[in-house]
Amino acid sequence: MFNREIVRIFQRSCLACHSAGSITQVQLATYDQARPWAKAIKEEVLEKRMPPYQAVKGYGRFQHDYILPQRDVDLIVSWVEGGAPKGEDKDLPRELKGKSEWALGQPDLILQPKSEVKISADGEDEYRCFVLPTGLSEDRLVEAVDFHPGNGTVVHCASFAIDRTAQLRMLDAMDRGAGDCGPQGSEPAADRLGEWVPGQAVTRLPAGVARLLPAGSRVVLRIHYHKNGETVSDRSSLGLYFAKGQAAKQLRSVAITAPDTAVPPGAAAHRIQASYTVPESTEAIAIRPLLYPFGKSLEATAYRPDGTAEVLIWARNYRYDWQPAFYFKKPVALPKGTRVEVTAYLDNSDDNPNNPSSPPKPIRFAEALCEFYFASAAQPK
């Protein structure tokens, strides 16, 4: 019955994306919303396309496993094959906490753009950068970041970084703080603070690990807007949670970038490799695959100086429209000299539904394959 069992599964695993105010048009919060999609839901969960979790089990251990338990899959299949009955209204669960609430409680600092930004109804996606002053008079250590889209129907994803460049200060001084910053990677350089995609769990960093947010710094909020056929406004919010006490290690990030490579048209599994050698003993905290429309799969393996090897992640059936960071259950020790080898496969064929060219055209690929988050000893002041 939907009201007794299925709605609870959807609340746990689906409504972060499939409810009112979210970018997807498929809503599953009520029986009337879910019933027309019953057969499609069955197919999606059986084919493991939903939830869109990409990490293959057994290759890396992560804090948040978005895969549906087999019991939930069986219940959904039985519900659909049994005619998708509604059930009794008395069996409905209490309403979950609202989206307006912060997952980790009230943040220590909330940052917002100065004003709303208008997003046109049609045309290509827009990428906006907002430079947000923190107003901090002293250094602070950030242990978690949460993001609230002001208008979730158009906010596709977002990323946050700490401004350390004169270029960004100049951009803000010119009153271009909400300027078009172009596709990923074309915005001015800054130190990564985090990212958001619909449905991604908010994660606290491990005890003793934090990101340094210097006094007087600014945060660059980069938002990808996907048009929905209506002219709308957005004013999103970024919540920062400060660590209590000192942090022995600071979170840093590095992009592991592919060498400039030609990918021929029609190539269904073009292999690209890149590597990064750890300059000092550290711990891997998280990894985020980044392959965009041509991505098919990615594997990252750590080769330690003692000869041992450990697969950090194998992201199969890659979804470029859902790119979360995968946080390890426990930090992974990487001694100095460890080589992180990344192997990715790109699909530049007609079989790739995300290929922007039809027929496929030759492409040059020299992008980041993944972002690697690690913790190292904090530098003395």
N, C-alpha and C positions, 0 to 999 in steps of 0.2 A: 504494500500500500504506500502511495506517495506520502500521505500525511503522517504516517507512523515511522517509515524507514528512509525512503528516498530523499525527502526534503532535508533530513539530517545529514545525509552523505553530501548533498549539494552545499549545505551550509559549511561543512568542514573543508570541502575541497574545491568548490566551484564558484561560490558567490563573490569571492574577491574580484573576479572578472565578469561573471555572468549575472549582474544585477543592475538595477536602475542607476544611471549616472556613470556607467563604465563605458569604455570605448567599444566593446563588442555589442552587436545588436541582438545577440541571443541571450535572453534573460531566463533564469531558472528559479527565481525566488518563490514562485507560487505554482500551483498545479496548472492553472490556466495558461501560464507562460511556458511551462515545461512540456505539457502534453503534446503539442504539435511537433515537438522535436524528439519524441520518444525513440523512434527507430534510428534516427541519426545519432542520438546519445549512445545507444547500444553499440553501434558500429564504431564510434570514436573510442569508447573505453576498451572494446575488444581488440582494436588495432593499436591500442596504447598511444593514440594521438592526443588524447585528453585524459588527465591534465598533461600539458606539453612538456613533460620532464625528459631531458635529453641524456642525462648521465646514466651509463650502463651500470647496473648493480654489480658490485664486486671489484670495480675499478675506481678507487677513491671512496672514502667514507665521509658523508656530508651531514650537516646538522639537520637540514630540512629535506625530507624525502617526500616529494609531491606525488609520487606514484600511488594510485589507489590500491588499498589492500585487496587481496583476492576476494575476501568476503563481500566487500562493497561492490566489486565488479559482478559477482554472482547475484547479489540482490538486485542490481540494476537490470541485468539480463532477465532474471525471473519476472521482474515487474513489467518489462516491455512485452515479453512473450506471454504474459498472463493478461494482456489487454490494457496495461497501464492504468490500473484502477486508482481512484482518488483516495478512498478511505474516509474515515470519520474525522470531522473537524476537531473533535475533542482530543484527537491524538497529535495535533500540531504542537511543535515545540514552542517555547517562549522565544520571542524575537531576539536575535543576536544584538550585541551592542552596535550602535550606529557607526557609519563610516567616518563621521566627524570626529570620533574619539581617536586619540593617539594610542598606538599599540602598546607602548611602554610607559604610558602615563604622560603627564604634562611635561613637555621638553623644558630644558633649562634656558634655551634661547630659540625663538621663532623668527625666521627671516622671510620677508616677502618683497616682491617688486614694489616700486613706488606706487604703481597704479595698474589697473587692468590692461590687458593687451587684447586687441581685436583680432580674431581669426576669421578670414573670409570663408565663404561657403564652399567654393570650388577652387580647383587648380592644384598645383603640386604641393606636397607637404612643406611645412615651414619649420625652420630651425631657429629658435630665438635664444639669445644669451642675455642674462640679467646679471649685473654686477651688484652684489648686495653687501654693503658695509656691515660689519659685525658690531662695531661700537665697543669692542673689548679694550679695556685699559691695561690688561695683563694677559700673558699667555694662558691658554686653557687647553686641557686635554679632552678630546672627544672620543667617547666609547661607543656611540651609536648615532645613527642618522635616520630620520623618518621623513617621508615626503607625502604631502597631501595635494593631489591635483585639484585646482580650483574648479575646473570643468573636465571631469573624467571622460566625457564623451569625445574629446578631441586630443587629450594628452596621451600620446602613444608611449613615451618613455622619457626619462630625465636622467641627467648626471650632474654631479656637484664636484667642484674643485676649489682649491685655495689659491687665490690670486697672489702670485709672486712676481708679476711682470709689469713693467712700466706701460706696456702696450695696453693692458686692461685698464689701468688707471687713466690713461689717455682716452680710451673708449668711453669711460664713464664721464669724464670731464666734458666730453663733447655731447653729452646727453644722448648717447647711443646705448645706454645700458640695456635696452630691450631690442637691440639691433639684430638683424638676420646674421647668424654666425655660420650658416652653411652646413653641409653634411658633417657627420662625425669625423673628427680629425682636422677640420679646417678652422676650428676656433683657436684663439691664442693659447699658448701652452700654460698649464697650471698644474698644481699637485692634486691628484685625485683624492676626493673625499668620500665618494660613494656613487651609487646609481639606483634607479628605481625602474621597475617594470610592473605592470598590473599583476597582482597576486603574489608578488615576492614577499616573503616573510621579513620582518624587521629583525636584525641580528645585532646583539651586543658583541663587542670584541672580547676575546678571552681575558681573564683576569690578568692585570699587569701589562696589558697592551692597549695603546690609545694612539690617536692621531693628534699631532701637535697643531693647534690653531693659534698662530702668533697674535699678540696684541696689535690692534689696528688693522688687521688683515681684512680682506674682502673675500666673499664666496661667490664663485661664478656658477650660476644655475643655468644649465643648458636644457631646453625643453624641445622635444620633437612633437610637433602638432600634425595630426592626421585629419584632413577635412572630412566633414560628415554631411555636407549639403546644406548646412545652415550657418549663417553668420553668428558667431558666439563670442563671448568674452571669457578671459581666464585670468585669474590671479592666484597662483599656486603658493603653497607654504612649505618651508623647509624647517624641520625641528631638529635641534642638536641636543644631545645628552652628554653632559660633562662627567668625566671620571671623578670618583671620590678618592682623593689622595694622589700619590705619585704613580707613574707608570715606568716600570723597568725597561720596557721595550716600546718603540714607536712603530706604528704601521706605515709602511711605504708601499709604493706600487711601481711596476715597470711594465711597459708594453713589449711583448715579444713579437717583433715585426718580420714579415716575410721579405726575402730579397726580391728585387724587381723581376717579375716573372711573366712571360707571355703564356697566356692560356688560349689554346686554339679553339675555334668554334666547333661544336660537336663533341668536345671532350666531356665525358660523363663522370670521370673520376680522375681529375688531374691532381697529381701529388705535389705538395709544397712542404718544405721543411725549413725550420728556423730553430735557433737555440739561444740560450742565455746561460752564462756561467756565473754562479753566485760568488760575489767578491769577498764575502765574509760569512761566517757561520750565522745562520738565520733559521726562521721557522716559516713555513708556508701557512698562511691563514685562509686564503681563498683564491679561487681562480675563475676567470670569466671568459669563456670562448667568445670570439668576435669574428664572424666570417661574412655576415651580410648576405646579399641575395644569392651568391654563388656557393655558399657553404653547404657541405654535405655531411662531413664528420670531422672530428678533431680529437687527437690523442696527445696528452702531455705526459712525459715520463721523466723522472728524476734519476740521473746516474751519479751515484755518490763516489767520492775518491776511493773508498774501500772496495769498490767493485759491485756493491749492491745496487739494485734498480727498483724503483717503485712507480707504478702508474698513478699519476695524480688524478687524471680524469680521462674518460673516453666518452665524448659526446657524440652520439650516433643519431641519425635522422634529425640533423640540426635544424632549428627553427630560427630564422633570422629575425622574425617579428617578436620573439620572446627570448631575451638574452640576459638572464639573471646571473649574478655572481654566486658561485657555489662555495659555501663556507665549510671547511673541514670540521668534523666532530672534535678532533683534537689537532692542535698545530703539528705540522709534519716537519721534523728536524731535517735541515739541509746544511751539512757542514760546508765550510769554505771550499770552493773548487767544484761543488756539485754542478753538473750540467743539466739544465732542463731542456729536453729535446721535444719540440712540437712538430707533429705531422698532421697536415690537414689535406682533405680532398675537396676539390671544387668541381661543381657541375655547370658546365657552360654548354649544355645541350638543350634540345627542344623538350626533353622530358622534365626539365627544371621549371616548375610553374612560376617561380620567382624571377626567371631570367628576364631582364628588362628589354632584350632585343629578340625579335622574331622575324626572320631566322637569326640564330646566334651570330654574334660578331666576335672577332678577336679582341681580347681584353688584356690590359696590363694590370697585374696585381702586385702591389707593394704595400699592403695594409697590415695593421696589427692583427695577428692571429688570435691573441688572447691577452688579457691583463692578468698580471700575477701580483697578488697582495702578500707581503711578507712582513715579519716583525723582527727588528734588529735592536740591539742595545741602544738606549736613548743617548743622544749626544749631550755631553755636559754643557751647561750654559756658560 
